[in-house]
Amino acid sequence: MAAVKEQKRVFSGIQPSGVLHIGNYLGAIKQFVKLQYTHNAIFCVVDEHAITVPQKPQELRRNTLNTAMLYLASGIDPKEAIIFVQSQVPAHTELAWILNTITPLGELERMTQFKDKVQSQAKEAGVFAGLLNYPTLMAADILLYRTDAVPIGDDQKQHIELARSLAERFNNHFGNTFSMPEPLIEEDTARIMSLQDPTKKMSKSDDNTKSYIHLLDTPDDIRLKIKSAVTDSGKEIVYDRKKRPAISNLISIYRGYTKMTFKEIEDQYKEKTYADFKNDLAEVIIGELAPLQKRFQELSADKTGFEHILRDGARRAKSIADTTLQDVKQKMGFFI
Ligand code: TYM
């Protein structure tokens, strides 16, 4: 029997800035799939966020469609959740502009993701204002849908705090308009680290392709990447993020895919070697990704049906977003 949905709204987004990896899946998408049955759910491909660093048009278009296809292939059902592409709903950038006028500059400059990206971008293409204003656009995404909860990985927490403080500032100033969004974080898999350097998070923009497992990687690629994942000195398969960050990261991935507890995993591998554990981990990932990859191939073969889903999603998202934006503009004194 279908679960009865709460009226609570869930919203989240993923940037189409490269390949989606198992960190995106375990930190975010896995939660999306679960929440769609219990909440009023909206999931967005945030292409306007992706352009805060330079993108090649053809790649952006391809990555946008692939990201949306991966939502569906992972089990997000357009009958349960709205799926759409951000740039198809102009209210996002319009509300972002409005929110920019109440966002303290210092808060944007303090964002850790901004500081990290400034360092990498300064060396490459230069730093543009969009990168600084990125969190305000993210706040607009969330607040437009009067969102109650935002499923995310650990790295987005600070951005949700800004969205909350902007909601509060706006509500205090212009009257109650926005809900107060709560972050939803699955602690054990909220921060999957690079397979090559367990002090860095697994990232789409990492130049070293061995540092992440792409959701569409072949079984051979997955075996190779897990085999060459760095491990700590010592040989026990024990979860201890501080003392054994590399094996702990692999154990978190194992846990994310099998749902076994850390203790059950440790017990199962008590007498085993790192090599045994890595072999099994690779097979677990391959087995879990197989149905997703099959569904992705099927969706790729029916582009028309798929594009229809995105256009319908945008139409539904727009009707909710436009209502909030009208309310905001009316409260602020715009001529409407
Ligand atoms: P993005 O595209 O970098 O990542 C998408 C989601 O995946 C999570 N994630 C991870 N989780 C665990 N381990 C990792 N290594 C890992 N890497 C990424 C992210 O936390 C995120 O939940 N700013 C957002 C996109 C965004 C958004 C929004 C999110 C724009 N508007 C509104 C929620 C609500 C971002 O760059 O995510």
Residues whose N, C-alpha, C, O or C-beta is under 5 A from the ligand:
A	BS01	TYM	F11 S12 G13 I14 Q15 G23 N24 G27 A28 V46 H49 M138 D141 V150 P151 I152 G153 D154 D155 Q156 T189 A190 R191 I192 M193 K201 M202
